Amino acid sequence: DPRVPYWEAAKWTAKIRDMKKDSNDLFLKTDMRTGHHASSGRFDYIKDIAFYYAFVLDKLRVTE
């Protein structure tokens, strides 16, 4: 959403990281090409799902 600057979410994420007590990772994923909900292109949904699967597999240290 062009009306909400990306740095607002970045500031919020930084504040949460500063306040949290655990050692779990906290990530902010920003996509400047999309709106509030998700990508709307024909294959963008599949790319988004692949990104999340890749993240989980990386965290689980799955190599193949």
C-alpha positions in Angstrom: 0.0 0.0 0.0 1.7 3.2 -1.1 0.0 5.1 1.7 1.8 3.2 4.4 5.6 3.7 4.2 7.7 0.5 4.6 9.6 2.1 7.5 6.6 2.0 9.7 6.6 -1.8 9.7 10.4 -1.8 10.0 10.2 0.5 13.1 7.5 -1.8 14.6 9.6 -4.9 13.9 12.6 -3.3 15.5 10.6 -2.4 18.6 9.2 -5.9 19.0 12.8 -7.4 18.5 14.0 -5.1 21.2 11.2 -6.0 23.6 11.1 -9.8 23.1 12.7 -12.1 25.7 13.2 -15.3 23.7 15.9 -16.3 21.2 13.5 -17.0 18.4 14.0 -15.2 15.1 11.6 -12.4 14.2 11.5 -11.5 10.5 9.9 -8.8 8.4 9.1 -9.7 4.8 8.5 -6.6 2.6 7.2 -6.8 -1.0 6.9 -3.3 -2.5 4.9 -4.7 -5.5 1.9 -5.9 -3.5 -1.0 -4.4 -1.5 -2.2 -5.3 1.9 -3.0 -9.0 1.3 -0.7 -10.6 -1.3 0.4 -10.7 -4.8 -2.3 -10.9 -7.4 -0.5 -12.2 -10.5 -1.1 -15.6 -12.0 2.0 -17.2 -10.5 2.7 -14.8 -7.7 0.7 -16.9 -5.2 2.9 -19.9 -6.0 6.1 -17.9 -5.6 4.9 -16.7 -2.2 4.1 -20.2 -1.1 7.5 -21.4 -2.4 9.2 -18.6 -0.4 7.6 -19.8 2.8 8.4 -23.4 2.2 12.0 -22.6 1.4 12.2 -20.6 4.7 10.8 -23.5 6.7 13.1 -26.1 5.0 16.1 -23.8 5.6 15.2 -23.5 9.3 14.8 -27.3 9.5 18.2 -27.6 7.7 16.7 -29.8 4.9 19.1 -29.9 2.0 17.4 -32.2 -0.4 
